[in-house]
């Protein structure tokens, strides 16, 4: 749910932002600039990685889970949601990221959508 540990520290520092950032990594050369290659295995002949960096106020102990992927008209939408908790918990905003390895497609746009 938090892909930060998979990223190269230099990429993380250069790409933290107050607005969400989405990256599509479809080749090994780009992957090597973003991820620690020893922590993630991707077959770029068949797969790509979608990375989403965003501000969050949910504690890092609360996991995000994949809730569906839709591909329509050249646009891929990745749905995710926060695991349920009986606590009313929130923390100061911090940067968090999600990474999804998926079948490679000819998408021209990727959007991450949080479901409640």
PyMOL commands that set and color helices and strands:
alter all, ss='L'
color gray80, all
select helices_A, chain A and resi 3-6+9-15+28-34
alter helices_A, ss='H'
color red, helices_A
select strands_A, chain A and resi 21-25+47-56+64-72+75-82+94-103+109-115
alter strands_A, ss='S'
color yellow, strands_A
deselect
rebuild
show_as cartoon
